[in-house]
Amino acid sequence: MNELPVGLDPLLDVEQLRASDRWAIEERGMGGGALMERAAEGLARAVAGAAPSGDVLVVCGGGNNGGDGYAAARLLRGAGRRVVVAWTSDPAKLSGDAAAMRDALEGDAPVAFSVDLLAGGGFEVVVDAMLGTGFSGTPREPVAAAIEAINNSSALVVAADVPSGVDAATGAIAAGAVRADVTVTFHAAMPGLWIAPGKQHAGVVEVVDIGIPEDGNPVVPYVGLIGDDILKTYARRGAASTKFASGHVLVAGGARGLTGAPCLASTAAMRAGAGYVTACVPGSLNNIFEVKLTEVMTAPLADEDGAHSAAGADEVVSRAEARGGALVLGPGIGRTDGALAFARAVAARAQVALVLDADGLNAHAGALELLRERGAPTVLTPHGGELARLLAVSSDDVAAARLDSARAAAAQSGAVVVLKGDDTIVAEPVGRVAISRGGAPALATAGTGDVLSGILGAFLARGMEPFEAAAAAVHVHVLAGQAAARALDGPDGVIASDVIEQLPRQLSAERLQ
């Protein structure tokens, strides 16, 4: 498996976190108790930051997560806070460092958790230290009752490592999960804190440095959170550049009533740096595109009543072979039999990097394996509903297991999969994953998916590797959405064209310096 590219902040899964801890203890001589003490210090600081005064309830489970809770309770009591410690797992069964933290707790003894503790509403903060990073599945009693009581309370909630009930590796929630205002995680964050539905339960994520060194650490991350530096992989135009050297993008799409989608994808490709864009459109609608698109070439294809037909596939394949670059297939293509046959024929035969979007994806519903036969890179850009059709499952299935669903589609198709959402996931077949930080509600409007496919087409045409290109396109798409919202004093009136307008500024070398 390749290493993560520049611009992805590593996220570790449970086994990698454990391996990192073992390495620090066994190879670097760090004590497990010292690591837990530093984690507790960070947890106590987060509690003080969330609520500088008021009573605190610390709910501790078993294992090291509970140990973090007992240690933080001791530190908070030492700082003068009134702290009640409750347990959901018998503290007498603790061992190792967690037992040492239990024994070091002074003052009132821990009590068994009861929902009555929260009935009076007297706590300013609840610390959730019940279930840790190794949990998956359905919480059992008394943790399930504690989760419900904590969520029904008015107190601020600070979770240790991960909100109880959230699978830290995937973000999946089998039943109830704590809704935290702040989640404090130690050494490195985990994917489940950034992937829905776990993301919606994590609140603000704080990563506490507990002193595990990076230098020499044998753990190799394969999941990363996308950051600004990913855009440093974007190849810029130079004095010797030509329009063809800047990248040729074909956009094949459009149908009667759906002429906007290929226009948005084509314009986004040009604003993202493509030197030459050709829109391959139904011939009977060509005049519409001629009027709408000034800088973009058009290629009128054989059509059936304003929709693409399989007879037009040869022209697209021929143009791809002649010019190379990348092909964006699907925006506004519709779902007529002819259009779906056109999409399948072009995808199978075009030997250039392919971005498959919208009804180009629906043309391959339940038949992802057809894409494995392609001889050139392929990137799929589904939203949850489209991915469900590709995998022949329900949308609820995808929503409940977004990471696993994206990985499954990547494995079946041999393609990079971009599962869109506030937590957009980029998954490649060999296992690397990039996750967007999200935070661009302005993108929740029609046409922004077409903009993303156009950006991605431009990046592929400029020679970027598919995984890096997809991660970079997702990131600049978010940045442009945020910038458009700022320019219009809020996200609600933003339209897809506003997002396109912001692309050059977000890609500028000056901004990235």
C-alpha angles and dihedrals in degrees: 000000000000120000120255113274124242110284099043117106107215121251117193130213123221097270091048092051090050091047091050091051091048091050092050092049100040102033103028098035096237115154119238089223091054091052090050091048091054090048090052091049089055091047092051091049090053091052091050090047093051094045119006091193140020137071121309130211114201113195111198130195129187129288127027094323088062089045090057088052095051091047093048090049090055092050093047092050088049088055090056100260121139103240128185114197118206128179135212093185122049106263089211087072095057118112140186119005093352091057090049090054090049091052092048092058110110129196127030114018120247116266131209110268115259128176086231088072089071098036094090095052093226099135122092093195136022118201112209108210097148110105122025140197095295095061124110132156130031121341114240128214134315089023093055091056091046091053091053093046093048091050091050093051125092093227124113110254125220114186124205112226096332136357108268110261095031118111101232093205098054111009090242120148116200095186132340124350135185115264103222128194090203131017117199113200128181131235094341138006123247128233094245091067090062102038124079134280090023090047091063090056099046101069113189110000117218120187114207120206106226094181103265104147121233094208110094095002105149095207111110111201119216099181122067142177112236116246137177095269091071086078090063086076089065111112112230130212118260137194091273095048121121130193089260094046088053089063138276118237126189116199113197114189147082135113136185106300091014104073094120097069099063090042091056093046092048095048092045090052091054093046089049091058108272110149098206129022128184122191112210103204141166106284096228090058097044095108090060091055092045089059096043099044119057103166096032124085118226130215113196111215134194109276144179115231094328097319132098119264133197088256089073096058096087092060093053093047091048093051091048091052092047098048107019116201119110138315127220107200126188115025108141093346095135130212105273115135090248094050093049091048089049091053093049092048095048094045091051097048109030108100098201132090107289133209108195113198143163114346089000082071093045089055086067098045109149091359106082092137089072088073092060088074093064117111097209134058117285130198122189120202108192130160116220096276093049091048090051090055091047091052095038092236133113126276088242089058091054093044091053094049109024098157095046090046093052091048092048092053091047091051094048096046102034086229136119106257123210107195104196125222140098084295096042109191124209111198127178125199095249093057112265114132132191122195127199120228087220119193100147109115089168087077091067093097137092118282100023090105088058088051091054092050090051092050091049092049090053093050092049091047089054090059103260118151111256098246094046091042092052094048092047093047092050091050098048089045089058092045091050091049091052092047092050090053091051092049091052097040094248144011101259100083097040116122128191093261090059089057091051091051091059097051100090093052092049091049096045117124090224092060092050096050 
